[in-house]
Amino acid sequence: MAKRAQGPKKVKPATKAAEAAAAAAKPEKKPNQAPKKPKVADEIRLNKYISNSGACSRRDADIYIQSGNVKVNGIPVTEMGYMVKPGDTVNFDGAVLTPEKKEYILLNKPKNFTTALDEGNEYRNVLELVRGATNSKVAAVGRMDKNTTGLLLITNDTDMIRKFGLPNQKSSKIYQVSLDKNLKYEDLEKISGGVTIDNHRLAIEEISYIENEPKSEVGLKLKTSNIKVVRAIFEHFKYDVLRIDRVSFAGLTKKNLPRGNWRFLTDQEIINLKNIK
């Protein structure tokens, strides 16, 4: 008997799961997007340009920009994130700016030099010690009186000056403190637990006698770069501070840097300082 001719097999409808898988495999069409603005070589954000000139920090520059006190090529700019191009003329609060290369100088400060500019002619300013290192307008990070010695960072980076001047700055500093008499062990223990100065609790990372020295020589590790705070800690326990020497600042040390000498920071040291929060 002749076989009955068979028609084409019916295709089973795809299951919902298969349809979903197929839909997921298809590339999703993206809505039309505006083309990205190509970046011009050597462009720089306006607030950074102002900061690089040494006029103020980036944060303060933003305030000047928003208030309309900054002009680019004679036109007021209030746009945050505005990019300055090579050849642009930037006028900041009535003065034309010239951005400077950032300079970072580490000085081992000797006695009888001060960071203050208002102490008359009796004591010389620390900037005399780095004269010739740069033509940029530099300033010291923090303050040191005439009797304090040791590491002092000098720079024209206003953002860094501001950052290390904040009271909640988190980098460690180490000081060698010379007292008028031996530090009692019980007082050392009390200081180690933290000290309250002017209703502010100050954490002490480490305090110890200095090996092979009289017990009037003390090593102190803490966050603050404020020399007055270091002095106040011991005065709180009725000790007179004769000398303070900063031997470490935010990971920088006095290695191969004799008293009164200075050196430029390495690229890696600069990166390390900028990465400190």
C-alpha positions in Angstrom: 0.0 0.0 0.0 1.3 3.4 -0.9 2.4 5.6 2.0 0.4 8.7 2.6 2.3 11.9 1.7 3.2 13.8 4.8 3.1 17.6 5.0 5.8 19.7 6.6 6.0 19.3 10.4 4.4 22.0 12.4 6.9 24.1 14.3 6.1 24.2 18.0 5.6 27.7 19.3 8.6 29.0 21.4 8.1 28.9 25.1 8.0 32.1 27.1 11.3 31.3 28.6 13.0 30.9 25.2 11.5 34.1 24.0 12.8 35.9 27.0 16.3 34.5 26.5 16.3 35.5 22.8 15.2 39.0 23.7 18.0 39.3 26.3 20.5 38.2 23.7 19.6 41.0 21.4 21.6 44.2 21.9 19.5 46.9 23.5 19.1 50.0 21.4 20.4 53.0 23.2 18.7 56.4 22.8 20.4 58.9 20.7 23.2 60.5 22.7 25.1 63.7 22.2 28.6 63.1 21.0 31.3 63.6 23.7 33.1 66.8 23.6 36.7 66.1 22.5 39.3 67.1 25.1 41.7 69.7 23.9 45.3 69.1 24.8 46.5 71.0 27.9 43.0 72.0 28.9 42.7 72.7 32.6 39.7 73.3 34.9 39.3 77.0 35.7 39.4 76.5 39.5 42.7 74.5 39.1 44.1 77.2 36.9 43.4 79.7 39.6 44.8 77.5 42.3 48.0 76.9 40.2 48.6 80.6 40.0 48.8 80.8 43.8 45.8 83.1 44.2 43.8 80.8 46.4 42.7 77.2 46.9 40.4 75.4 44.4 37.5 75.6 46.9 37.9 79.3 47.3 38.3 79.7 43.5 34.9 78.0 43.1 33.4 80.8 45.3 35.0 83.5 43.2 33.8 81.9 40.0 30.2 81.6 41.2 30.2 85.2 42.3 31.2 86.4 38.8 34.6 87.7 39.8 36.5 85.6 37.2 36.7 86.4 33.5 38.2 84.4 30.6 39.2 86.4 27.6 37.2 89.3 29.0 34.0 87.4 29.5 32.7 86.6 33.0 32.5 82.8 33.7 30.3 81.4 36.4 30.1 77.8 35.0 31.6 75.2 37.4 34.0 72.9 35.5 34.8 75.5 32.8 37.9 74.4 30.9 40.7 76.9 30.2 42.5 76.4 26.9 46.1 77.3 26.0 46.3 81.0 25.1 43.2 82.0 27.2 43.6 85.0 29.4 42.2 84.6 32.9 41.4 87.6 35.0 40.9 86.9 38.7 39.3 89.6 40.8 40.8 92.3 38.6 44.3 90.8 38.0 45.6 88.7 35.2 46.8 85.3 36.4 49.8 83.3 35.3 49.7 79.7 36.5 52.9 78.5 38.2 54.6 75.1 38.4 53.9 73.5 41.8 57.1 73.5 44.0 57.5 71.3 47.1 60.5 72.0 49.3 61.4 70.2 52.6 63.5 72.4 55.0 65.2 71.2 58.2 64.6 74.5 60.1 67.2 75.8 62.5 66.6 78.0 65.5 66.0 81.8 65.3 64.0 81.6 62.1 60.3 82.1 62.1 57.4 81.4 59.7 55.6 84.6 60.7 55.7 87.7 58.6 54.7 90.1 61.4 57.5 89.7 64.0 59.6 92.7 62.8 63.3 92.4 62.0 64.4 90.7 65.2 64.2 87.2 63.7 64.7 86.1 60.1 62.0 84.4 58.0 62.4 80.8 56.9 61.9 81.8 53.3 65.4 83.3 53.4 66.7 79.8 53.8 65.2 78.6 50.5 65.9 81.7 48.5 67.2 80.7 45.1 65.3 77.4 45.1 62.4 78.9 43.2 61.0 82.1 41.8 57.4 81.0 42.7 55.6 82.7 45.6 55.9 80.0 48.3 54.7 79.7 51.9 55.3 77.4 54.9 52.8 74.7 55.7 51.8 75.6 59.3 53.7 77.8 61.7 56.9 77.5 63.6 58.3 79.9 66.2 61.9 80.8 66.5 62.7 78.1 69.1 61.1 75.2 67.2 63.3 73.3 64.8 62.9 70.4 62.4 60.9 69.6 59.3 58.9 72.3 57.6 57.2 71.9 54.2 57.3 75.0 51.9 55.2 75.1 48.8 53.1 77.3 46.4 50.4 74.6 46.4 47.6 76.4 48.2 45.4 73.3 48.4 48.2 71.4 50.2 48.8 74.3 52.6 45.1 74.4 53.4 44.8 70.6 53.8 47.7 70.2 56.3 46.4 73.2 58.2 43.0 71.5 59.0 42.6 70.4 62.6 41.3 67.0 61.6 44.2 66.2 59.3 45.1 62.6 59.6 48.8 62.3 58.9 51.2 61.6 61.8 54.0 63.9 63.0 56.8 63.0 65.4 58.4 65.5 67.8 61.3 65.4 70.1 60.5 67.6 73.1 63.0 68.8 75.6 61.6 69.6 79.1 62.9 71.6 82.0 62.9 68.5 84.2 62.4 64.8 84.0 59.0 63.6 82.8 57.4 61.5 85.6 56.3 58.1 84.5 52.8 58.6 85.9 52.5 61.8 83.8 53.8 59.9 80.7 51.0 57.3 81.3 48.4 60.0 81.6 49.5 61.8 78.4 49.5 58.4 76.6 45.8 58.0 77.4 44.9 61.4 75.8 44.8 65.0 77.0 42.0 67.5 77.1 43.1 70.9 76.0 40.6 73.8 76.1 37.7 71.3 76.2 39.1 69.5 73.2 40.1 65.9 73.6 43.5 65.2 71.9 44.5 61.7 71.0 48.1 60.7 71.5 49.4 58.0 69.1 52.6 57.4 71.0 54.8 58.9 73.7 58.1 57.5 75.1 61.4 58.5 76.7 64.2 58.7 74.2 66.7 55.9 74.5 70.1 56.8 76.0 68.9 60.4 76.8 67.7 62.0 80.1 64.0 61.5 80.9 63.5 65.1 80.1 63.9 64.2 76.4 60.6 62.8 75.2 59.3 61.5 71.8 55.7 62.4 70.9 53.7 61.1 68.0 50.3 62.7 67.1 48.3 64.1 64.2 48.5 67.8 64.8 51.1 70.0 63.1 50.3 72.9 65.5 53.3 73.5 67.7 51.3 75.4 70.2 49.3 72.2 70.9 52.5 70.2 71.5 53.7 72.8 74.0 50.3 73.0 75.7 50.3 69.2 76.4 53.3 69.4 78.7 52.4 72.8 80.2 49.1 71.2 81.2 51.2 68.9 83.5 53.3 71.8 84.8 56.4 71.2 82.6 58.2 74.0 80.8 59.1 73.1 77.2 62.6 74.2 76.3 62.8 72.9 72.7 60.7 71.2 70.1 62.2 69.4 67.1 59.9 67.9 64.5 61.7 64.8 63.2 58.9 63.4 61.0 56.1 65.1 59.0 53.5 63.0 57.2 56.0 60.3 56.4 58.9 62.7 55.5 62.0 62.4 57.6 65.2 64.3 58.2 67.4 61.6 56.6 70.3 63.1 54.8 69.0 66.6 55.5 71.3 68.5 58.0 69.9 71.4 60.0 69.4 74.5 57.9 69.4 72.6 54.6 66.6 71.9 52.2 65.7 69.7 49.3 62.9 69.3 46.7 60.4 66.4 47.3 60.6 63.5 44.9 57.6 62.7 42.6 56.6 59.8 44.8 56.7 61.9 48.0 54.4 64.4 46.4 52.0 61.7 45.3 52.1 60.3 48.9 51.2 63.7 50.4 48.4 64.3 47.9 46.9 60.9 48.7 46.7 61.7 52.4 43.1 62.5 53.4 
